[in-house]
Structures are given as C-alpha cells and as structure tokens.
Amino acid sequence: MTQQRRWQFKPPVWACLLTLLTVLLFSALSFWQVNRAEEKREILAYFQDEHPAREVVALEDLEGLPPYADVRLRGHFLSDRQFLLENMLREGQPGFHVWTPFKLQDDDAIVIVDRGWIVEQDAPPSAPGEEARTVEGQLNSLPEPGFRLSAPIPSGDWPRRIYFPTRADLEEQLDTVVFDGRLMMSPEESPGYRRDFEPINMPPERHLAYAFQWGALALAVFIVFLVVNLKRVRRP
C-alpha cells in the first residue's frame, strides 16, 4: 500500500509573530524611503525655482520663513569670530564651510552666513570686513549628521573648527541670540568661496534604491518563512 504525501504548514506561533514584525518593519522602512524621495524632489523643485529676494528682513520675520526662501539682510559681519564647519567633502577632497556671523542692523541677533567651501589645506579664510552692508541668499536649516556624537566644545583662537553645531552651541560660542538656521550666501555676493550649494545630501534616486532594498528584504523574509515551514509529510 503506497503512502501519499501532502503539504503541511504548521509554523510555531513565535515564528509567525517574528516574521510578521520583521516584514512590517522592512515594509515601513521601504515606504519611508519612498516618502523621503518625494520630499527630496519637492525640495529640489523649490530650490531650483527663482524667487525674488525679499526686502531687508528682521529676525522676527526670518523665524517664520520657509526653507530656501530668498532673503536680503542688512547689518555687518563679525569678521573676528568665524567658524570652519569640518568634514565637508567635495569630490573626495576634505575641506570646510566658512561660517561668518552677521549681526543684523538695529538688532543684537546673529545670522550665520555660509560663505562657501574651501579646501582644508588652504590658508585661513579672509575676513570680509565689518562695514555695514546688505547680503542676499537662501535660508537653510543647520546641517545635521547622520549620528550626532559628542564633540569637544571649540575654544581658543578664531576661526574655530566646529562639527555640526546646534543653535544652542552657536549661541554659547557667540554669547548672543542666533537665528535657528543659516543663510547660504548667493554666488553673486562677495566676498566668498565656492558656493555651488546643494540643498540635499542624498538624491531621490538613492532613496528609491534603498526603498527597493528594504522591500526586497521584506519579500525575502516572507519567502524564507514559507520555505522553512512548508513540509511534505506522509499520509497513511
């Protein structure tokens, strides 16, 4: 008498729960990357649109403006207290972004002006002078690292090297109110350095590639779960 074989699928409860949680997690990460890609497209579209520069803006007006708004500020640079933002690579070459505090006219508040990128081996950045002037550019948030690690507080002579400071860090260094963001100085403005600013550090296409990877992992986990727990058993 021949015995028949049939398929049996009886995974343990813990395996079902673990697989479900893993698939849900990987799927959520995949959708998150898709959403990030769409956000980056919107940022690029907004950044690349030409907007007329606003008239001179006060601090209270700056706080309510969206990212990448074109603004015009009136005041003067604090040339003796510049920062060098570290670990800024360009085409594989290490360098700094030169941040010069800009004191607003008729206000004690400071706006950090990003005057551009310089090679690390270059001489210290030149002082822009402290005469009254108008500067134009686009607002942006302060850059943030992928993982924020504790870093020593810079001190000593200026310019000071900094590593992804927060608003509180800058206010501690300058001992005054600092705008929560920075002004990316217009390429036409002087004095400055290399200013081909990029509003994003990762293109939408890479986010979509990561989304595909997370989705593929979710599918792979589900397939492995089926293969491991689907067995052929003999039936009398």
C-alpha positions in Angstrom: 0.0 0.0 0.0 1.5 3.2 -1.2 1.7 6.2 1.1 0.6 9.5 -0.1 2.4 12.8 0.6 0.7 16.1 1.3 1.9 19.5 2.1 1.8 20.7 5.7 2.2 24.2 7.0 2.3 24.5 10.8 4.8 27.2 11.8 5.2 27.9 15.5 3.4 30.9 16.9 6.7 32.7 17.7 7.9 32.3 14.1 4.7 33.8 12.8 5.0 36.8 15.1 8.7 37.3 14.4 8.1 37.1 10.6 5.2 39.5 10.8 7.1 42.1 12.8 10.1 41.8 10.5 8.1 42.1 7.3 6.1 45.1 8.7 9.3 46.8 9.8 11.1 46.3 6.4 8.0 47.4 4.6 7.6 50.5 6.7 11.3 51.4 6.0 10.7 50.9 2.3 7.6 53.2 2.3 9.6 55.7 4.4 12.3 55.8 1.8 9.8 56.4 -0.9 8.3 59.3 1.0 11.8 60.7 1.5 12.4 60.5 -2.2 9.3 62.5 -2.8 10.3 65.1 -0.2 13.7 65.5 -1.8 12.0 66.0 -5.2 9.9 68.8 -3.7 12.9 70.4 -2.1 14.9 70.3 -5.4 11.9 71.8 -7.3 11.6 74.6 -4.7 15.3 75.2 -4.5 15.7 75.5 -8.3 12.8 77.9 -8.7 13.8 81.5 -9.0 12.3 83.7 -6.3 12.8 87.5 -6.0 14.9 88.5 -3.0 12.7 89.9 -0.2 13.3 93.4 1.2 15.5 93.6 4.2 14.2 91.1 6.8 14.3 91.4 10.6 14.9 88.5 12.9 11.2 88.1 13.8 10.3 87.8 10.1 13.1 85.3 9.4 11.8 82.9 12.0 8.5 82.4 10.1 10.0 81.9 6.6 10.2 78.5 4.9 13.4 76.8 4.0 15.2 78.1 0.8 13.4 81.5 1.0 15.4 84.2 -0.7 16.1 87.0 1.7 18.1 90.2 2.0 19.7 91.1 5.3 21.2 94.5 6.5 24.0 94.6 9.0 27.6 93.8 9.3 29.9 90.7 9.6 31.7 89.8 12.8 34.9 89.1 10.9 36.9 88.2 14.0 34.7 85.3 15.0 34.4 82.9 12.1 33.7 79.2 12.2 35.0 76.4 10.0 32.5 73.5 9.6 34.6 70.4 9.5 34.4 67.2 7.4 32.8 68.8 4.4 33.9 66.7 1.4 33.8 67.9 -2.2 34.7 65.5 -5.0 36.6 63.4 -2.4 38.6 66.3 -1.1 38.3 67.4 2.6 37.5 70.9 3.4 35.5 73.4 5.4 32.4 75.5 5.0 33.2 79.1 6.2 30.6 80.4 8.5 30.8 84.1 9.3 28.4 85.6 11.9 26.3 88.5 10.6 24.9 91.0 13.1 21.5 92.4 12.0 21.0 96.1 11.8 19.3 97.5 14.9 19.2 94.1 16.5 21.6 92.1 18.7 20.7 88.9 16.9 23.1 87.0 14.7 22.6 85.1 11.5 25.2 82.6 10.4 26.2 83.3 6.8 27.7 80.3 4.9 30.2 82.0 2.6 31.1 78.8 0.9 33.6 75.9 0.8 37.4 76.0 1.0 40.0 73.2 0.7 41.3 72.0 4.1 44.9 72.8 3.1 44.1 76.4 2.2 45.1 79.3 4.3 42.6 80.5 6.9 39.6 82.3 5.4 39.9 86.0 4.8 38.0 88.5 6.9 35.1 90.1 4.9 35.3 93.4 6.7 32.9 94.8 9.2 31.4 97.8 7.4 27.6 98.0 7.0 26.4 96.0 4.1 23.5 94.1 2.6 23.8 90.3 1.9 21.5 88.1 -0.1 21.0 84.4 -0.1 18.7 81.5 0.7 17.7 80.3 4.1 18.5 76.8 5.2 18.5 74.8 8.4 21.7 74.0 10.2 23.2 70.8 8.8 22.8 67.6 10.9 25.0 64.5 10.9 23.5 61.0 10.4 24.5 60.2 14.0 25.2 63.0 16.5 28.2 62.2 18.6 29.5 64.3 21.5 32.2 66.6 20.3 34.6 68.9 22.2 33.4 72.5 22.5 35.7 74.7 20.4 37.7 77.3 22.2 40.8 79.4 21.8 41.7 81.4 18.7 39.4 82.2 15.8 38.5 80.9 13.4 37.2 77.9 15.4 36.6 74.5 13.9 33.1 73.1 14.7 31.3 69.8 13.9 27.6 70.1 13.2 26.7 72.6 15.9 23.2 73.2 17.2 21.7 76.6 17.7 22.5 76.4 21.4 26.1 75.6 20.6 26.4 78.7 18.4 24.7 80.9 21.0 27.2 79.6 23.6 30.1 80.4 21.3 28.9 83.9 20.4 27.1 84.8 23.7 24.0 86.2 22.0 20.8 85.2 20.2 21.4 83.3 17.0 18.9 82.6 14.2 18.0 78.9 14.1 19.4 78.2 10.6 21.9 79.8 8.2 22.0 82.0 5.2 23.5 80.3 2.2 25.2 83.3 0.6 24.3 84.0 -3.0 27.0 83.0 -5.5 26.9 86.6 -6.9 27.7 88.1 -3.4 31.2 88.9 -2.3 33.4 88.1 -0.5 33.1 84.3 -0.5 34.3 80.9 -1.7 32.9 78.0 -3.7 29.2 78.3 -3.4 27.5 75.7 -5.6 25.3 74.8 -2.7 23.3 71.6 -2.8 20.0 71.6 -0.8 20.1 67.9 -0.2 22.9 65.4 0.6 21.2 62.4 -1.0 19.4 62.4 -4.3 15.8 61.0 -4.7 17.1 58.1 -6.8 19.2 56.8 -3.9 16.2 56.8 -1.6 14.3 54.8 -4.2 17.2 52.3 -4.4 17.0 51.9 -0.6 13.3 51.5 -0.8 13.7 48.7 -3.3 16.3 47.0 -1.0 14.0 47.2 2.1 11.1 45.9 0.0 13.2 43.0 -1.4 14.3 42.1 2.2 10.7 42.0 3.3 9.8 39.7 0.5 12.9 37.5 1.1 12.0 37.1 4.8 8.5 36.1 3.9 9.7 33.5 1.3 12.2 32.0 3.7 9.4 31.7 6.3 7.2 29.8 3.8 10.0 27.5 2.6 11.2 26.6 6.1 7.8 25.9 7.4 6.1 24.2 4.4 6.9 20.5 4.5 5.7 17.4 2.8 4.6 14.7 5.2 3.5 11.1 4.6 -0.2 10.3 5.0 -1.2 6.7 5.7 
